[in-house]
């Protein structure tokens, strides 16, 4: 890796000099050679700019009371503009987007110094053993985690992820612990009655029961030691649709709601998301 880094710096130094004197024939040839090495460009971005995953941040820098949030996306389409507008409108949140699979490269020991909480709005399968260890280590450090919607379906073959999140959406029928299970289900564009189970919890405090036009999931796993926050009576949905639990030193919250702009623009949903971020990040404590 050190040799690669040195080569990148060496080539970039030559390239920079050539940009200044592009009239030189030798320099033009060198620039053409660099442009034919896309791997070099990618590695340069990765090594020289650790936050190189595609990102969107608010125009203003973080204030002392601002919660620094990393939003992990990728693997599942969503309505980008209204989703990020919601995060901007929430206030007192400085966010950065990291897109999978590159987002996992950020999960190092320094991440907790840069972010107070991580939001997972991704749906991916590939994760190395090293990345799994880095993920778990973040939770041992106490990084707050908010899982949203389709993140329930990530990492089907990583058992620990189910323990971290507190449940799993099954993409296919199979067996678990010697017992068979069906594939989980989904249904778009339904009216979801949302019942607040624990109105005194910091995530749900001040939120009354409401109806949300959203997507429901059915037949997914919810581990027995989860603390329910929201439930629904919709016949196509599993009953518990939000919960919390501790993992390591971290607070974990999952909210199944959040398919598209109908959720992003809903005041009750926004309040749940904001209060979840404040709580998992231990803001003000």
Beta strands, then each sheet from edge to edge (+ up, - down):
strand 1: 67-74
strand 2: 93-99
strand 3: 117-122
strand 4: 144-148
strand 5: 167-168
strand 6: 174-176
strand 7: 179-181
strand 8: 185-196
strand 9: 210-218
strand 10: 221-222
strand 11: 227-232
strand 12: 240-247
strand 13: 250-255
sheet 1: 2+ 1+ 3+ 4+ 13+ 12- 11+ 8- 9+
sheet 2: 5+ 10-
sheet 3: 6+ 7-
end
